[in-house]
Structures are given as structure tokens and as C-alpha cells.
Amino acid sequence: MSAATDTSAEDDDAQVQQEKNTTREGILVCPGQIWEDLDTRQNQRRVVVEFVKNGRARVRAHYGTRRSTISVSRMHKHSSGFRLVDPSELKYGVPTVSSDETAQR
């Protein structure tokens, strides 16, 4: 395979990943974003995106350690979905990622 073909295949793969990791509303889900669960039973549960791959987001509780995986297709403004939280809405600012968590990625 030539270098041009390799680059083209990588670009195609990157484009496919970007499409899978984009919400219905056109928001690209990225690590560090904070999303709020719109399910009324969850009492404003907020999660921080740790990483995204193949249309799945690995998240952890905003102020906790509990982790889960959610589908990017659920990240939309609906009663069973999630909404992106604006940083100005946060009482204590955006949480930082520790160097240990960065090394694990």
C-alpha cells in the first residue's frame, strides 16, 4: 500500500469516527464536556466525558468516581436524553483531569 492510500484510509476512518461521535444536534462529543441527564428521576445528574469512540461515550459522575458508558445517540434534548452543560452554569467551574487519568488514555 502506498503512503497516499494509508493517509486516505486514516482520513476516512477519522471522518467515520467523527460522524459516530456527533449528536443529532450536530455537537461533537469530546473529552472534558459536561452533560446533564434530562430524565426527571435522575435529579440533574451530570456526567463528564472521559473518552469517546465508536459512538459510545465513557463518562463519570461530575463530582464522583462512578463510571458508565452511554450511547452518543442518547445525547439529545429530550426527556430521555442528555444536554450539553454550558461552563457558566457550573457552580464550581470545570473539573480538571488528573495526570494519572490522562496517562491511562
Stockholm file with secondary structure:
# STOCKHOLM 1.0

chainA/1-105         MSAATDTSAEDDDAQVQQEKNTTREGILVCPGQIWEDLDTRQNQRRVVVEFVKNGRARVRAHYGTRRSTISVSRMHKHSSGFRLVDPSELKYGVPTVSSDETAQR
#=GR chainA/1-105 SS CCHHHHHHHHHHHHHHHHHHTBCTTSCBCCTTCEEEECCGGGSSCEEEEEEEETTEEEEEETTSCCEEEEEGGGCSSSTTSEEECCGGGCSSCCCCCCHHHHHHC
#=GC SS_cons         CCHHHHHHHHHHHHHHHHHHTBCTTSCBCCTTCEEEECCGGGSSCEEEEEEEETTEEEEEETTSCCEEEEEGGGCSSSTTSEEECCGGGCSSCCCCCCHHHHHHC
//
